[in-house]
Amino acid sequence: MNPQESLTIAQSRPLYLNIVFTAIAIGLGVTVPKIFHLFGLGPAFLPMFLPVILLGLLTSYGYVFAAAIITPLLSYSLTGMPPAPIAMHMTVQLAVLGSLVILFTRNLKINYIYAIPAAIIAERVLSLIAASAIGSEHITTGAILGSYPGMIMLAVVSIIVMKLYDR
């Protein structure tokens, strides 16, 4: 199955499957970061971002926005991570990232192999611009640049998952 066929299938998928994908993404977005934080790797590897990328490839804007809002807030409520100010920033970052994945793959018809890294880089650049514009003390150039291992991991893992999904 090629990437275009998988997008057509995603758009015609029954509502309940999109809801199930969203629930799984939220669950992974809460649990996986906890594992990374046990080893002090959360900020560098951006584990909460992976489920949203995959959700953007499999569903639509509404589901991505729901996961982007619910995931950091639920994670904060259950685990205390990320801290409240960062959770608010992450809500926006996740929504932007998922939206960029959808925009690049569906609207601009870019193959996900190229769209995923482009969306990740674009989100990081937009985060830097937004943080500079609002004078955020929680999102810094060092934090964004320090997340390059996560950017690489996100791109590689999400492309591999989609290749397996397309089989």
N, C-alpha and C positions, 0 to 999 in steps of 0.2 A: 504494500500500500504506500503510495507516495504522500508527501505532506499535504497536498491539496485535497486528496481523498479523505484524509483524517480530519481536516477542517470541515468538510461537508458532512461527515458523520457526526462531528461534535455539534453542528448546528441543528441536525435533525434528531439528536438524541432525546429520549424521553426525559421529561422534567425531573422525575425522581432520581435518575442517574446523575444529573447535574447537581442535584442537592446532595447526593451521596458523595460525589467527588469533592464538593465544597466542605462537607463535614469531615472527610478524611484529611483534606488540606489543613483545616483548622486544627484537627487533632495532632497532625504531624507538626504543625507550626507551634504548638504548645509543648509537645514532648521532646522533639529532636533538639531544640535549643538547650533544653535542660541538660541533655547528655553532653553537648559541646561545652556548656558552661562548667560542668564538673571538672573539665580539663583546662579551663581558662581560654577556650578557643572560640567562644561565641562572637565577639566583635570582629575577629579576623576572618571568620568563615561564614558569617551571615546565614545561619541555618534556617531562620524563619522565612527567608526569601525564596528558598527552593520550592516549597509547596505552592506558593503564589505564582511562580513562573509556570509550573506545570498546570495549575488551574487556569491560567490565562491561555494556555495552549489547548486545553480541553473544553473550556466553557466560554462564558461571555462576560462582559463588563459587570453586570449586576452581581454575579457570583464572586468575581474578583473583589469588588468593592465590599461585599459582605464579609469575605474572609479577611480583607485588609483591615476592616474595622474591628471585627470580633477577635481575631487571633492575638494581637498585642495586648488588648484589654483583658481578655480571658487569661492569657499567660501571666499578666501582672497580678490579676486577682487570685490566681491559683498558686503561683510560684514566687511572686514579688519581682520577677524579671520579665521584661526590662523595667527599670525604674519608670515611674509615671511620666516624667517629662520626655524621656526617650521613647516610651510607648506611643505618645502622641505623635512624635516625629515619624516613628516607624509606621504608623497607620497611613500617613501620607506617602511615605516611601514605597510601601507595599502596593498601595493603590496605583501609584505612578508606574511602578515596574510592571505590574500585571497589565495595566492599560497599554503600556508601550509594547509588550509582547503581542497583545491582541492587535494593536494598530499595525505593527510591522508585518505580522503573519497574515492577518485577514484583510485589512484595508489596503496595505501596500503590496500584499502578495509576495513578501520576501520569505524564502525558505527558512524554516526554523533553525537550521544549522547556522545561518548568518544572523537571523533576527534575535536570537537569544543573547549572544554576546553584545550585539548592538544595543539591545534594550537595557542590559545590565550597565554598560558603559554610559549610556544616555542618562539612566536614573542616577548614577553616581555623580555625573556632571551637574545634573539638575539639583541634586541634593546640596552640592557645594555652592551653587549659585543661590539657592533659597536660603541656606544657612548664612551666607554672607549678607544677603539682603535683609534678613531679620535679626542679624547679630546673635545667632544661636551660640550658646556656650556648650550645648550638648552634641552638636554635629560640627566637627572641626575638620580642617584639611587633613590633619594627621590621622583622624579616625577614618576618613574616606580613603585616603591613600593606604592606610594600614589594612584595609579590607581587600587588597588585591588577591590574596590567596583564596578568599571567599568568592571573588568574582570569577576566578579561574575554575574553582570547584563547582560553582553554580552552573556555569556554561557547560562544562564537561558532563556533569551528572545529569542535568536536564536533557541534554542532547542524547545521551545514552538511554535514558528512560523513554524518551519519545521514539527512538529507533526501535526499542523493544516493544513499545506499544503499537507501533506501525506494523509489526510482523503479522 
